[in-house]
C-alpha cells in the first residue's frame, strides 16, 4: 500500500456511529437524546527494522513528516526507539454525533465501538495481516430491497398486556405454519422485520422489489402447539402486530474495504427511513447490485453535474463530488449503503460514481 493510496483511504473512511442510526420520528418507545463521542483511525504494527523516518516515507510519501507521526503517538518517549509489536496510530479523526436512542442492547459491542483500522506489514514474517475494514456496529439493523420472495417463519399476532409500543424485554406471541415448527426452538433467536411495498425506480419506470425493514431481534422462550412466545432482546425501531420473523444470523460489523470497479455510475433511490433529504450516517439504497459487480466495502463518490448553455447549445459541466458512501449489503439489483460524508443534503435521485483518483 503506497502513500497515495493510504491518504486516499484516510480521506474517505469516516467513523460509523457506535449506536443505532437516527430513526424516524415517533418510532421509539422511550426515545432519549444522547451525544456519542467517536473516533476513527488507521493503525500499524511495528516490524523489525522500522523507523519513524521510513514509516513516514512509506505511508505519507515524505520522510520529513516523521515529527507529525511522533506527535500523533505520545506513548513513544523517544522517536529513535520504537519496538516490534508496538502499535502506532497513523491517523486519527475525532468527533461526536447526537442520536435518538432506545434502551441499549443486552449484547455489548464495547470492544468494537470505534472505527479503528489495523494495517500490518507481516508478509516478511509469513503472517496474514487483517485487511483494512470499516467498522459498523449497527450492521444487524440494516435492511435490504429484493425481488426475491422471503417467506417468514412466524408472524406476531399479539403483544403481552396489549402494549402499543414494544421495547427490549417485552413479550410477544407469534403464529406459525406447521412446516416451520422444527425451526422455532426454545432459545433460538430471530430477526423481526416488516415487509414494505415494492420500491419504485421512477427514473426507469420499474419496481425494484419489496423493502425488508429490520425492526428488532427476538428469542423464543416457549413453544405451544400452534403458537410460540418470544422475548424481545433488541428493539431497533417500533415493533408491531403483523411483523414477521426470519432466522437471525449475526453479521460481522467489520466490513473489509474493497476496490470499486471503474465505470460505475448510478443513483441513490431512497433512504431506508424514506426521508426526503439524506445526510451523514444515514442508510439508503442504490440502483446497483451484485449483477453490477457491487460488493460490500466498496466506496463511491456522490456527485452533481450541472447543465449549461454555450453558443445556444446545451453542455454538461464537469462533475463535482460532494459526498461519499460505502456499500453495506448487496442484492442482485439493489444495494444498501451508508452515507459516510456529505458536504450538503442529498436528495433521492442523487448520482454516485466510481471515485476519481
Secondary structure, DSSP 8 states (H G I E B T S, - for coil): --HHHHHHHHHH-----SS-----TT--SS-EEEEEEEEEEEEEE--TT--HHHHHHHHHS-GGGHHHHHHT-TT-S-TT---TT-EEEEEEEEEEEEEEE-S--SS--GGG-SEEEEE---GGGT------EEE-GGGGG--EEESS----SEEEEEEGGG-SS--TT-EEEEEE-GGGGGG--TT-EEEEEEEEEEEEETTTTEEEEEEEEEEEEEEEEEE-SSEEEEEEEEESS---TT-EEEE-----SEEE-----TT-EEEEEEETT--SEE-TT-EEEES--GGGT--TT-EEEEEE--EEEETTEEEE---EEEEEEEEEEE-SS-EEEEEEEESS-EETT-EEEE---
